Amino acid sequence: MKRKLPTSVMIGGIRFAIVCQKIDEGDYGRMIFDERRIVINTICLAKASLLRETLRHEILHAALHVSGVSFLERYDEEALVRAMDHIFFPAWDTVKAKL
């Protein structure tokens, strides 16, 4: 099944292009801040939930970078993004479904 990605997303007033291409095995996505680009691995197209979660994950990386948080002297961005992915968003999705 052909899944369609948006071509871009605005994050904090900055437009990031969204592209789908084959990237390193094991990587589902990548945010390249200097190029204002989010890359989603073509393998994500096979499963809608993987595509959504990967795009959300990379948008979160971009949001943290735009906000300046990723420039803190001591900061583990991947740990924070994964916490949001696995702890915050599942809780929010549960609450949102009940609203």
HELIX and SHEET records of a PDB file:
HELIX    1   1 PHE A   33  GLU A   35  5                                   3    
HELIX    2   2 THR A   42  ALA A   46  5                                   5    
HELIX    3   3 ALA A   48  SER A   67  1                                  20    
HELIX    4   4 VAL A   69  PHE A   71  5                                   3    
HELIX    5   5 GLU A   77  ALA A   83  1                                   7    
HELIX    6   6 MET A   84  PHE A   88  3                                   5    
HELIX    7   7 PHE A   89  LYS A   98  1                                  10    
SHEET    1   A 4 SER A   8  ILE A  11  0                                        
SHEET    2   A 4 ILE A  14  GLN A  21 -1                                        
SHEET    3   A 4 ARG A  37  ASN A  41  1                                        
SHEET    4   A 4 GLY A  29  ILE A  32 -1                                        
END                                                                             
